């Protein structure tokens, strides 16, 4: 039996996942907690939010995020790749910064418009 705190909504339900009973989840107050608990035990995933350096913009960094969830075990390697990027303004919301990062099928995209400044 594994104990988790659900992070899907602000309630923070205390979940109990029975690995010996097909990952049966109890303690959840909604269906999303049941899905989260089972997935967290079988294949945990996360969305990464971070920043990249940018030149010739009004701020030194632009916020970025993964377009979908990625395997939790790849977070460190993905952050390493994101930290290597230096962009040139302009950059716009939704621009793909790193396509298919580490062959996950997930893109890293910009989350803020950053226009070029002189």
C-alpha positions in Angstrom: 0.0 0.0 0.0 1.4 3.4 -1.0 0.2 6.7 0.4 0.2 9.8 -1.9 -1.2 13.3 -1.7 -3.2 14.1 -4.8 -2.0 17.2 -6.7 -4.8 17.4 -9.3 -6.9 19.9 -7.4 -6.5 22.1 -4.3 -8.2 19.6 -2.0 -5.0 17.6 -1.6 -6.7 14.3 -0.9 -4.7 11.7 1.0 -4.7 8.7 -1.4 -4.0 5.1 -0.6 -3.0 3.0 -3.6 -3.1 -0.8 -3.2 -0.4 -2.1 -5.6 -1.4 -5.7 -5.0 -5.1 -5.1 -6.0 -4.7 -3.6 -9.5 -3.6 -0.2 -8.0 -7.0 0.3 -6.4 -7.2 3.9 -5.1 -9.1 5.0 -2.0 -9.2 8.3 -0.2 -10.0 10.3 -3.3 -13.0 12.7 -3.3 -13.3 12.7 -7.1 -12.6 10.6 -10.1 -9.6 12.6 -11.0 -7.8 11.4 -7.8 -8.4 7.8 -8.8 -6.8 8.3 -12.2 -3.9 10.3 -10.6 -3.1 7.8 -8.0 -3.0 4.9 -10.4 -0.9 6.8 -13.0 1.5 8.1 -10.3 2.3 4.5 -9.4 2.5 3.1 -12.9 4.0 5.9 -15.0 4.3 9.3 -13.2 4.2 12.3 -15.5 4.7 16.1 -15.0 4.4 19.4 -16.9 7.6 21.4 -16.8 7.5 25.2 -16.4 10.7 27.0 -16.7 12.5 29.9 -18.5 15.0 30.4 -21.3 17.5 33.1 -21.8 16.5 35.6 -24.5 18.6 38.4 -26.2 17.4 41.8 -27.2 14.1 41.7 -25.3 12.9 43.9 -22.4 13.5 41.0 -20.0 16.4 38.6 -19.8 14.3 35.4 -19.7 11.1 34.2 -21.3 8.7 31.7 -19.6 8.4 28.3 -21.3 6.5 25.0 -20.6 6.1 21.6 -22.0 3.1 21.4 -24.3 2.0 18.1 -22.6 3.1 16.0 -19.7 6.4 14.2 -19.8 7.7 11.2 -17.9 8.9 12.2 -14.5 12.1 10.3 -14.9 13.1 12.6 -17.8 12.6 15.9 -15.9 16.3 16.4 -15.1 17.5 15.7 -18.7 14.7 18.0 -20.1 15.7 20.8 -17.7 19.3 20.4 -18.9 18.2 20.9 -22.5 16.0 23.9 -21.7 18.8 25.5 -19.8 21.1 25.3 -22.9 18.7 27.4 -25.0 19.3 31.1 -25.7 16.7 32.8 -27.8 16.7 35.9 -30.0 13.7 38.2 -29.7 11.0 38.4 -30.9 9.3 35.3 -29.4 5.5 34.8 -29.2 3.2 32.7 -27.1 3.0 29.2 -28.5 6.2 29.4 -30.5 7.9 26.0 -30.4 11.2 26.5 -28.6 12.4 22.9 -28.6 10.4 20.4 -30.8 10.0 16.8 -29.6 12.3 17.3 -26.6 14.3 14.1 -26.0 12.1 12.1 -28.4 9.1 12.4 -26.0 6.7 13.7 -28.7 6.3 16.8 -26.5 7.4 20.4 -27.5 8.7 23.1 -25.3 6.7 26.3 -26.1 6.9 30.0 -25.2 4.4 31.3 -22.7 4.9 35.1 -23.2 5.3 37.5 -26.1 8.8 39.0 -26.0 9.3 41.7 -28.6 12.7 42.9 -29.8 14.0 46.1 -28.1 16.9 48.3 -29.3 
